[in-house]
Amino acid sequence: MFAKDELVRHPQYGIGNVMADMGITVVVRFEQKIEECAKEDLTLVPSLFQRMEKDEWDIPLEVVNRIQAEAIRSINDAWGIFARSRIELLPHQLWVCRQVNRDWPTRWLVADDVGLGKTIEAGLILTPLLANEKVKRLLIICPASLVGQWQERLRTMFDIRAAIYVTQADTKNTGFWETSNQVIASLQTLRLDRQDRHKRLLESDPWDLLIVDEAHHLNADEQQGQTLGYQLIRKLEKNGRVNSMLFFTGTPHRGKDFGFLSLLRLLRPDMFSTDISLEKQLLSLQKLMIRNNKYNVTDLTGKRLFQEPNVSSETYEYSGAEQRFYNMLSNFIMMGMAYASGLIDCRAVMLVLISMQKLASSSVAAIRRAIRGRLGRIQQSREKLQNLREQMRRYEDFEQMQDDDEMAKIEENIVTISSELRLVENEEPALQKLLNAAEAVKKETKINKILEVLETRFQDRSVLFFTEYKATQSLLMSALIRRFGDECVTFINGDERADDVILSDGNAVTRYKSKKEAEREFNSGKARFLVSTEAGGEGIDLQENCYTLIHVDMPWNPMRMHQRVGRLNRYGQTKCVDVLSLRNPATVETRVWDKLNEKIERINTAFTQVMNEPEDMLQLVLGMTSPTFFRKIFTEGSQKGAENLSDWFDEESATFGGENVVNTVRELVGNVNKFDFRQVSDLIPRADLEDLRPFFETALTLNGRRVMKEEGGIRFRTPDDWKVGPGIRQRYSDMIFDRKDRSENASKRLLGVGHKIIDQAIKQAKDRSAAIATIPDQILPHPIIVFRIIERVTDPVKPDVIVGVKVQEMEGEKMLKDWQLLKYLNTLPLRRNFMRENSLSPEDMEKARTALSESEAFLKKRLDDLKLGFRVPDIEILAVLWPICFPEI
């Protein structure tokens, strides 16, 4: 019979405490799990108090190494701080990891502002979950444009290797979902139930963790119902195929309470309902939703990291030729809108006209290319309307998905492919006149203004440009090449090619470039300029070598502007970002933008009056506004005269950022979980990867391996006991513990939790039974008693916490948090021969027993200081380090 609370060892689960002897089986509580084990698989482990009575205690180096391993696991399970991220970790990211990983299973919606390191937060959360095997099956669902970014960043930053879902690999014969345990899938692909895709997905093993990025696409509407993405996640949840879920979105509330509550209900159907008002459920948000604002996050000293961008504009005027063309095009569009009102395909004609208006506001080159293509199509043949109607449907889908680059592609092409439609009576002659007027424009004043700015205000700076259209992109690239040389500029667009780029010798060429190549060239300084379409508006970091952005054209949705600026004003930016827009007061688009900016400024003012602390709420407000609202005000605004525009705009925009929106945003922000450095600064571990080095080198020593220090790091042979599973090499060289190292192959040489060799070292050390040792008082002046704090309530499961108590006769006991305990042990000079032999028990055993009892009582009184959130905490003595007089060292 095993008695309750006796220590036992299991070959797979390690050491645990007996909860109940059931006869043939025994219920045992192991670290973070309870298992019913066959009695024959268990071996009794003497308790710490029983072993203290022996004349010989354990080997000091083994005890210290075990405590180090336990402390490392305790720190990392809570904060993820020993993850192998190659970027310096920030307090708010560590705090998000702690919030999400405090309970298991976990369900959270993370709604951080753009640029705060979403994938880093995800990696920090995943690292301890994968290391302690809470997560074996991981499914990440995100927009198609972000699939590659998720895979690349998890691999390079955290060595998490997930497979990308492709339809060709998922057939009834391949068993994709049974053999792939870490998968990244496109929402646009996976939401479609084709060829029994969902049946195979639902029949596979459950997912330990589901992560959904841009989760606002999981939408439900009272009238239109649920999107396919929403239905997919609901299906997985309803069929018990998901254990934990983590949603990321910067815009969780899309303007309708029903849709927001539906999203929350996907995560916690037990907590939220669409039948109860949002106001009555706000208090529950703290248990589910996290939001950190860019301008409130800090470094470890409490210094705020982000500065508000310096936003300015440069004014330019059309030349006579540009003005004539603009006037002609405006008249053409007005005539077309009047003509379209009586047509069956009115919406299609309107989309073509709107696209022409947007192209012209970008550049004459963009609209000229489109008109020339349209005329060519009209003269060649009459295409069927079916293709155009399909493009209309796709455009509306992309608008709902906020896929800005795909929308821009359709806008750029639709003028050409819609040649079957008549835009006005006698269209061909009218288009020919427009084309002639466009070709009369030899120089574009907007481009000249940009070149002027580059040689004055932004001289010698790297500059990021954004435009919506590829024709404008090629126009600007050609101008930059003419002024600064052939290699001065790189580019990003969805097609990875730029046509009609004119080199310095006058030849027109097509350039090809992947997004990653362009990112590398720009960040390294090889290319001074980067001209991007909206394809670069997300999923890419460009702040390494640049703090200047120029909007070549102004998109009709301010959210795109916010996303563009987020490429530079993000985690890692060290300077105040300069943002420049170009405005022509003679155009109606500029006048509408001026009115829109005035309204946005009034919204921000309203927030400063009702918020306790200033925050940038624009992203949330824009997220609550339908993209069709902005399209409407720019389209219809173009038909209003200057004298009527102001009154019309005020009427149309009355609900944009109105009192209801301000109140909703204020209530959301006031009731969610958010990082506050003043409240959590004492909790955040002051530790990093370098604090793993003493533990790891001690572990190698205990395995009879020498650590050879090299200029590039350390070199060692892998202990035989660590050669478990694939991916572990026989030897390692130039291994480092510095996440800031930017030398060659640094990511492959970086050691941290999640690296197989470190994980094996931790596992071996934790599995040791060594728990008590004496150490010379010249090395250890005060006794250290180490405790494990566990949560007895197992729903949800909370990670165990390691705490040390330093017993000081004069000053009294001092509590050491897990990270303080690790750092203290790291300072002890332990690599002595005698430290590898069994130690002697202390002469005054009664004093040692009293110290244990008093330390436990002291810790119980101080538990609240740790802010663990345990409902029924229990304290176990894990290890004892006791100083003794040892005259010869």
C-alpha positions, 0 to 999 in steps of 0.5 A: 500500500502507498500512503497519501502524499508519499513520493513515487517515481514513474518511468514516464512522468517522473516524481509525484505525490500519491493521492490515493491507492486504488489497489491495482492502480495508484492515483498520483499527482505529477507536475501539472497533471494527475495520472492513474498509474499501474502500481507495478510502474511506481517506485517509492522515493524516500521523503526529504525528512527521511533522507535528512536523518541519514549521515550522508546527504546528496551530491551538492552539484546535483541538488543545485542543478535540480533546483536550477532546472526547477526554477528555470521551468517555473520562470518559463512556464509563467513568462516564456522568458527563456524562449529563443526569440532573437529580439529583446523581449518587452515587459508587455509581451512577457505579461501577455504570456503570463496572463494566457498561460496561467490557466490550462485549458486557456481561452483568450482574445488578444487585441493589441495595437498594431506593431506590438509584436503579435508573433513574438507574443504567440511564440512566448506563449507556445514555447513553454506549452510545447516544452512541457508537452501541454501542446502537442497538436497545434493549429494556426489559422490566419489570412492567406497573406500571412501564412508564410510570415507565421511559418517563417517567424515561428521557425527563425525566432523560436525554432517552432516548425509548422507545416503549411496546409496545402490542399494537394496534401489533404486527400482521403488517402494521405492522412494529412491531419493524422500525421501533421501535428503543427499546422498553419492554414489559410482561413480562405482555404480551410473555411471551404468544405471541399472534397470532404475536407472538414470531415477529415479534419473533424475525424482527426485527433483534437487540437491542444491549441488553436490560434486564429490571427485576424480573428475579426474575420470570424464574423456573425451578423443577425441578418446575414448569418455566420461567415464560413470561417465562423462556422468552421471554428464553431464546428471544431468547438462543438465537436470537441476538436479544440482544447484551448483557443487564442484569438488575435485581432486589433479590431475585435469590435466591428461596429455591431455588438452582436458580431462582437459577442458572437466572437466572444461566444466562440471562445467562451460559450459558457460566459457570453451570450448574444441574447444579453446586452453587451453592457451587462457582460462587460465585467466578464471581459477581463477574464477573456480579452487583453488589449495593450496600447502602443503608447502605454507599453514600456521597457523594464525601466518603465520608459515608454517605448513608442513616440507618436509619429510626426505627421505632416503634409506637402502641398503641390499643384497640378500643371496645366496639362494635369489640370486639363486631364483631371477636369476631363476625367471628372466630367467623364465620371459624372456623366458615367454615374448619371448614365449608369443609374438606369442600367441593369449592371449599374453597380458594375459600372459604378465600380469601374468609374470609382476605380478610374477615380481612385487610379487618377488620384494616385497618378496619371500613369496609373489611369493612363495604363488603364484607359489604354488597356480598356480602349484596346479591349473595346477595339479587339472584342466584346467580352462576356459580362460574367467575368466582370460580375465575378470580379464584383463578387470577389471585390466585395469579399475582399472588402469584407476581409480587408484584403487591400492588395487584392482590392487594388489589383481588381481596381487596377484591372477592372477598367480594362476587363469591363470593356463589354460594359458601356460607361457613357454614350459614345464611350470610345471617342470620349476615352480616346480624348481622355487618353490623349489628354493623359499622354499630354502629361509629360511630368507629374508634379506629385513625383517632382515634389517627392524628389524635392523632399528627398533632397531637402527634408529627407536628405540621405534618409532611407524612405518607405513609400506606399502606393495602392497601384503598380503603375504608380509604383513603376512610375516612382521607381523610374523617377528615383532611378533617374535621380539616384541610380539603378540600385537605389530602390526595391519594391514589394507588390503581390505579383513580385514583379514591376513592369515598365521600370525605366532604368538610367540608360532609358531602357524599360525593363520588368523587375522581379523581387520576392517580398523577403528579398526586398525586406532584406535589401531595404533593412540592410541599407542596400536599397535606400528606397522601398516602394510598396503597394498594400502587399507590404501593409502587413506581415513585414517589419521595415523599421531596422534602417528606416523611420520615414514614410511617404504616402504617394497616394491616400487610400480611401480607408484610414485603416490602411494608413494606420497599417502602413505607419505600423510597418515603421512605428513598431517594436524595435523602432528607435526614432520618432517616425516621420509620416508625410502625405501629399495633398493637392487642394484642387482635387475633391479627394483632398477636400474630402480627406481634409474633412475626414481628418477634422472628424478624426481629430474631433474623435480623438479630442472626445476620447481625451475628455472621457479617458483617465489616461490618453490612449490612441483609440483610432484603430478600434474606432476605424475597426468599428466602421464599415469600409463601405462608409469610406467608399461612399463618402469619397465617391459621392463627395466627388459629386458635391461642389465645394460650397455644399461639401461641408454640410453634406459630409457632416450629415453623412458622417454623423455616426462615424465616431459618434457618442455611441462609438466613443462610449462603446470603445471606452467601455471595452478599454475600461473592462479588458486586461491591459499591461500596467508597468506600475502594477506588474514591474515587481513581478516581471523576472529580471532574467534572460538567456544568459542565466541559463549558462551556469545551469547548462554548464553544470549539467554538462559537468555532471554528465562528464562533459567538458565545456570548451569556450570558443570565440564564437560561443561554447563547444561540447559533446552531447551526453549519451543520456540526452541523445533522445529522438531526432534532431540532437547532434553528436557535437555542438560548437559556437553555441550562444546564450545571447539573443542580440547576437547578429553574427552568421547563423546566430539563430541556429546557434542560440540556446534556450528553452525549446532547443532540444539540447536544453530541454533534455538537460532540464528534463534530466535535472528535474528527474533527479531525486537529489534534494538535500546537500550541505555546502561550505559556508564560505560558498553558501553563507545562509541556508536556502530552503526551496519550496514548490507551490501547487494549485490543488484545484485542477480545473483549470490547471495552473503551473507550479511555482518554485520559491526559495527562502533564505534563512538569515539569523540576524535579518530573518527570512527572505523570500526569493522568487524563482528568478531571484533564486536562479540568479543567486545560485548562478553566483555560487562558485560550484565547480569544485571536485568535492561538490561532485561527491556526497555531502555530510549531514549537519551536526545540528539537525534540530536547527535544520528541522526548525528552519524548515518549519519556520521557513514554511510558516514564513512563506505561507504568510507571504503567498499573497505577495506572489499574486499567483491567483491560486484558489487552494495553494499547497506548499511542498518542500522541494530541496534544502541547501545547508551551510556547514563549516568546512575549513579546507576548500 
